Amino acid sequence: MPITALLAAVTLTTGTASAAPATPVGGEALGSRGLVLPQGVKAPPKTKATSFVIADADTGQVLAAKDPHGKYLPASTIKSLTALTLIPKLDKNRKIRPSHNACNQEGTAVGLVPKVTYKVDDLFKGLMMSSGNDAAMALAEANGGVAKTMRDMNAEAKRLQANDTVAKTPSGLDQPGQSSSAYDLALIARAGLANPDFRRYISTKTANFPAPKNTYQISNHNKLLFRYKGMIGVKNGWTSKAHGSFVGAATRGGHTIIVSIMRHEGYFWDEVASLLDWGFAARGRAQPVGTLVDPLPDQTDVRAAPPVTKVTPAQQPPPLLDTAASKQTDSTRTVGAIVIGGGLLFGLLWLGYGIRRRSRR
């Protein structure tokens, strides 16, 4: 075949070949847009949520799901990522005076005013208990601004392998391109539960919040925190475009179950309680349909680690000649052959010279 025809054939083949689809995070079954149900147990209760995940927080096993990687507007459930990202970055005893921009955020607010100085600890309570969009903006500004906070939040999402999540606001107010999934919300909640301060904020039922002259009481918006046995909390959200969303965790008998739902058009609290009940009954009995994956390793630590040098033990004998020769390159073999050949020729010439001298005598 002429070279031009061969190149054309290669180009055609590589141009039309399609790459194999990547395995969804958490397992192949979680790529389904429908129900993903385990064997050996009855199906979970019905819910009007477009997407949901039920998972065992202790083992990471996903027990059941529906459209787990479907991307939807997260509304205020994104505040769980805001808190998880900023809690390690901001000193909780630091005092902040919020800007007029922060105090004038639209939507749900905890009631910040520019004339009051707030501790970061209070702002996190306002964020996770009262779902304050003003608290979200004040915390973002304290972290160096909204742009930096968005970079930090999206980097944290990637570290958690929450790849369906794109944060555009610290509050969850709808923005084009902002998204998350029921699977990602469960990942974020599981990571948050490991942080003592995160866990304290989401489980606090009521707290006194600073005001210009005194304090006033704020209450947690998570209704199940007041009526579901073992409820730890996490976050709920709603906007007219996102509809209802929720991610929560509860502990019973030393075991913790996470439930996340997205795009629910009605009252979802009773349905979430039923899904949690099912999770506790199914854990340890249901064959898992997937896994909540672990975060990626810290790349900074990997780069900082010293290189590993393989040391050959002193008692190990040197490699045999044929083994060493097999590792030589063609150039080293050629040089070796020249040296050996040259040495042999020199020896023969010297031997001939000696014989001639003896014969003359």
MOLINLIN-V207318 format. One record per residue. N is the residue number from 1. RES is the residue in three letters. PHI is phi in degrees with one decimal (NA if undefined). BURIAL is 1 if it has 16 or more other C-alpha atoms within 10 Angstrom, else 0. Layout:
n: <N:N>
res: <RES:RES>
phi: <PHI:PHI>
burial: <BURIAL:BURIAL>
This chain:
n: <1:2:3:4:5:6:7:8:9:10:11:12:13:14:15:16:17:18:19:20:21:22:23:24:25:26:27:28:29:30:31:32:33:34:35:36:37:38:39:40:41:42:43:44:45:46:47:48:49:50:51:52:53:54:55:56:57:58:59:60:61:62:63:64:65:66:67:68:69:70:71:72:73:74:75:76:77:78:79:80:81:82:83:84:85:86:87:88:89:90:91:92:93:94:95:96:97:98:99:100:101:102:103:104:105:106:107:108:109:110:111:112:113:114:115:116:117:118:119:120:121:122:123:124:125:126:127:128:129:130:131:132:133:134:135:136:137:138:139:140:141:142:143:144:145:146:147:148:149:150:151:152:153:154:155:156:157:158:159:160:161:162:163:164:165:166:167:168:169:170:171:172:173:174:175:176:177:178:179:180:181:182:183:184:185:186:187:188:189:190:191:192:193:194:195:196:197:198:199:200:201:202:203:204:205:206:207:208:209:210:211:212:213:214:215:216:217:218:219:220:221:222:223:224:225:226:227:228:229:230:231:232:233:234:235:236:237:238:239:240:241:242:243:244:245:246:247:248:249:250:251:252:253:254:255:256:257:258:259:260:261:262:263:264:265:266:267:268:269:270:271:272:273:274:275:276:277:278:279:280:281:282:283:284:285:286:287:288:289:290:291:292:293:294:295:296:297:298:299:300:301:302:303:304:305:306:307:308:309:310:311:312:313:314:315:316:317:318:319:320:321:322:323:324:325:326:327:328:329:330:331:332:333:334:335:336:337:338:339:340:341:342:343:344:345:346:347:348:349:350:351:352:353:354:355:356:357:358:359:360:361>
res: <MET:PRO:ILE:THR:ALA:LEU:LEU:ALA:ALA:VAL:THR:LEU:THR:THR:GLY:THR:ALA:SER:ALA:ALA:PRO:ALA:THR:PRO:VAL:GLY:GLY:GLU:ALA:LEU:GLY:SER:ARG:GLY:LEU:VAL:LEU:PRO:GLN:GLY:VAL:LYS:ALA:PRO:PRO:LYS:THR:LYS:ALA:THR:SER:PHE:VAL:ILE:ALA:ASP:ALA:ASP:THR:GLY:GLN:VAL:LEU:ALA:ALA:LYS:ASP:PRO:HIS:GLY:LYS:TYR:LEU:PRO:ALA:SER:THR:ILE:LYS:SER:LEU:THR:ALA:LEU:THR:LEU:ILE:PRO:LYS:LEU:ASP:LYS:ASN:ARG:LYS:ILE:ARG:PRO:SER:HIS:ASN:ALA:CYS:ASN:GLN:GLU:GLY:THR:ALA:VAL:GLY:LEU:VAL:PRO:LYS:VAL:THR:TYR:LYS:VAL:ASP:ASP:LEU:PHE:LYS:GLY:LEU:MET:MET:SER:SER:GLY:ASN:ASP:ALA:ALA:MET:ALA:LEU:ALA:GLU:ALA:ASN:GLY:GLY:VAL:ALA:LYS:THR:MET:ARG:ASP:MET:ASN:ALA:GLU:ALA:LYS:ARG:LEU:GLN:ALA:ASN:ASP:THR:VAL:ALA:LYS:THR:PRO:SER:GLY:LEU:ASP:GLN:PRO:GLY:GLN:SER:SER:SER:ALA:TYR:ASP:LEU:ALA:LEU:ILE:ALA:ARG:ALA:GLY:LEU:ALA:ASN:PRO:ASP:PHE:ARG:ARG:TYR:ILE:SER:THR:LYS:THR:ALA:ASN:PHE:PRO:ALA:PRO:LYS:ASN:THR:TYR:GLN:ILE:SER:ASN:HIS:ASN:LYS:LEU:LEU:PHE:ARG:TYR:LYS:GLY:MET:ILE:GLY:VAL:LYS:ASN:GLY:TRP:THR:SER:LYS:ALA:HIS:GLY:SER:PHE:VAL:GLY:ALA:ALA:THR:ARG:GLY:GLY:HIS:THR:ILE:ILE:VAL:SER:ILE:MET:ARG:HIS:GLU:GLY:TYR:PHE:TRP:ASP:GLU:VAL:ALA:SER:LEU:LEU:ASP:TRP:GLY:PHE:ALA:ALA:ARG:GLY:ARG:ALA:GLN:PRO:VAL:GLY:THR:LEU:VAL:ASP:PRO:LEU:PRO:ASP:GLN:THR:ASP:VAL:ARG:ALA:ALA:PRO:PRO:VAL:THR:LYS:VAL:THR:PRO:ALA:GLN:GLN:PRO:PRO:PRO:LEU:LEU:ASP:THR:ALA:ALA:SER:LYS:GLN:THR:ASP:SER:THR:ARG:THR:VAL:GLY:ALA:ILE:VAL:ILE:GLY:GLY:GLY:LEU:LEU:PHE:GLY:LEU:LEU:TRP:LEU:GLY:TYR:GLY:ILE:ARG:ARG:ARG:SER:ARG:ARG>
phi: <NA:-59.1:-61.3:-66.3:-66.8:-65.0:-63.7:-62.9:-64.5:-64.1:-62.8:-62.5:-65.9:-69.5:-75.1:-101.6:-71.1:-109.2:-71.6:-66.7:-63.9:-72.8:-69.4:-59.0:-59.9:98.8:131.7:-58.5:-63.8:-77.0:-81.0:-71.2:-91.3:-105.2:-73.1:-122.0:-116.2:-80.7:-97.4:91.8:-138.5:-70.8:-66.5:-66.9:-58.9:-71.3:-140.5:-83.4:-65.4:-68.9:-144.5:-155.9:-140.8:-120.4:-139.2:-88.1:-67.3:-72.3:-98.8:83.7:-71.7:-86.8:-89.6:-165.3:-161.4:-141.3:44.0:-63.6:-102.2:-63.7:-92.7:-136.6:-64.7:-87.8:51.6:-75.3:-64.2:-66.7:-62.0:-65.2:-72.9:-58.1:-65.3:-60.6:-75.5:-92.1:-55.3:-72.5:-94.4:-115.6:-67.0:-65.8:-94.7:-66.0:-104.4:-133.0:-105.7:-69.0:-77.7:-62.4:-60.7:-64.5:-69.3:-103.8:-63.7:-75.7:85.1:-60.8:-138.9:-88.5:104.4:-68.4:-132.3:-65.6:-81.9:-105.9:-97.3:-115.1:-78.0:-55.2:-58.7:-66.3:-65.0:-67.1:-64.6:-62.2:-70.3:-91.4:-90.3:-98.0:56.3:-72.6:-68.4:-68.0:-66.0:-60.9:-69.7:-63.0:-67.9:-63.6:-65.4:-67.3:-87.6:110.2:116.2:-66.1:-60.1:-64.8:-64.3:-65.0:-63.3:-65.2:-66.0:-70.0:-67.3:-64.8:-60.3:-65.0:-62.1:-77.9:67.5:-85.4:-78.3:-84.4:-95.7:-130.7:-91.0:-115.5:-137.8:-77.5:-101.1:97.9:-56.5:-58.2:-140.0:-57.3:91.0:-76.3:-160.4:-158.0:-143.5:-61.4:-64.6:-65.4:-61.2:-66.4:-60.3:-64.1:-63.1:-62.5:-65.9:-65.0:-61.9:-80.1:-100.7:-57.7:-69.2:-56.0:-62.8:-66.6:-64.2:-74.5:-99.5:-75.0:-82.1:-138.8:-157.2:-86.0:-116.8:-62.0:-135.5:-54.9:-114.9:-153.2:-133.6:-137.7:-92.7:-112.0:-128.2:-69.8:-77.3:-77.4:-62.1:-69.3:-64.2:-98.5:-139.8:-105.2:-62.2:85.0:-66.8:-92.3:113.0:171.8:-158.0:-117.8:-157.6:-161.0:-140.1:-65.1:-87.9:-80.7:62.6:-80.2:-140.4:-161.7:-139.4:-149.9:-138.9:-140.1:-122.9:-142.7:58.9:80.6:-122.7:-118.8:-114.6:-111.2:-128.1:-128.7:-134.0:-138.5:53.9:-108.5:-91.0:-136.0:-84.4:-107.9:-61.0:-66.2:-65.4:-62.3:-59.8:-67.5:-66.9:-64.7:-56.6:-62.8:-61.0:-64.8:-72.8:-88.4:-59.6:83.7:-116.9:-82.4:-72.8:-60.8:-99.8:179.8:-142.1:-80.7:-74.0:-79.4:-62.3:-69.5:-64.6:-69.4:-66.1:-63.4:-65.0:-66.4:-68.2:-78.5:-68.5:-68.2:-64.5:-89.3:-108.3:-82.0:-104.4:-83.2:-55.8:-63.7:-79.5:-74.0:-68.2:-65.7:-64.5:-64.1:-60.1:-70.0:-68.5:-64.2:-65.3:-67.7:-91.4:-73.4:-83.1:-61.1:-68.9:-67.9:-66.1:-64.5:-61.5:-61.9:-65.2:-65.3:-63.2:-64.7:-63.2:-63.7:-65.0:-66.2:-63.7:-61.7:-63.6:-66.1:-63.4:-64.3:-64.0:-64.0:-64.5:-65.0:-63.9:-63.9:-66.6:-65.8:-67.7:-70.8:-74.9>
burial: <0:0:0:0:0:0:0:0:0:0:0:0:0:0:0:0:0:0:0:0:0:0:0:0:1:1:0:0:1:1:1:0:0:0:1:1:1:1:0:0:0:0:0:1:0:0:1:0:1:1:1:1:1:1:1:1:1:0:0:1:1:1:1:1:1:1:1:1:1:1:1:1:1:1:1:1:1:1:1:1:1:1:1:1:1:1:1:0:0:0:0:0:0:0:1:1:1:1:1:0:0:1:1:1:1:0:0:1:1:1:1:1:1:1:0:0:1:1:0:1:1:1:1:1:1:1:1:1:1:1:1:1:1:1:1:1:1:1:1:1:1:1:1:0:0:1:0:0:1:1:0:1:1:1:1:1:1:1:1:1:1:1:1:1:1:1:1:1:1:1:1:1:1:1:0:0:0:1:1:1:1:1:1:1:1:1:1:1:1:1:1:1:1:0:0:0:1:1:1:0:1:1:1:1:1:0:1:0:1:1:1:0:0:0:0:0:0:1:1:1:1:1:0:1:1:0:0:1:0:1:1:1:1:1:1:1:1:1:1:0:0:1:1:1:1:1:1:1:1:1:1:0:0:0:0:1:1:1:1:1:1:1:1:1:0:0:0:1:0:0:1:1:1:0:1:1:1:1:1:1:0:1:1:0:0:1:1:1:1:1:1:1:1:0:1:0:0:0:0:0:0:0:0:0:0:0:0:0:0:0:0:0:0:0:0:0:0:0:0:0:0:0:0:0:0:0:0:0:0:0:0:0:0:0:0:0:0:0:0:0:0:0:0:0:0:0:0:0:0:0:0:0:0:0:0:0:0:0:0:0:0>
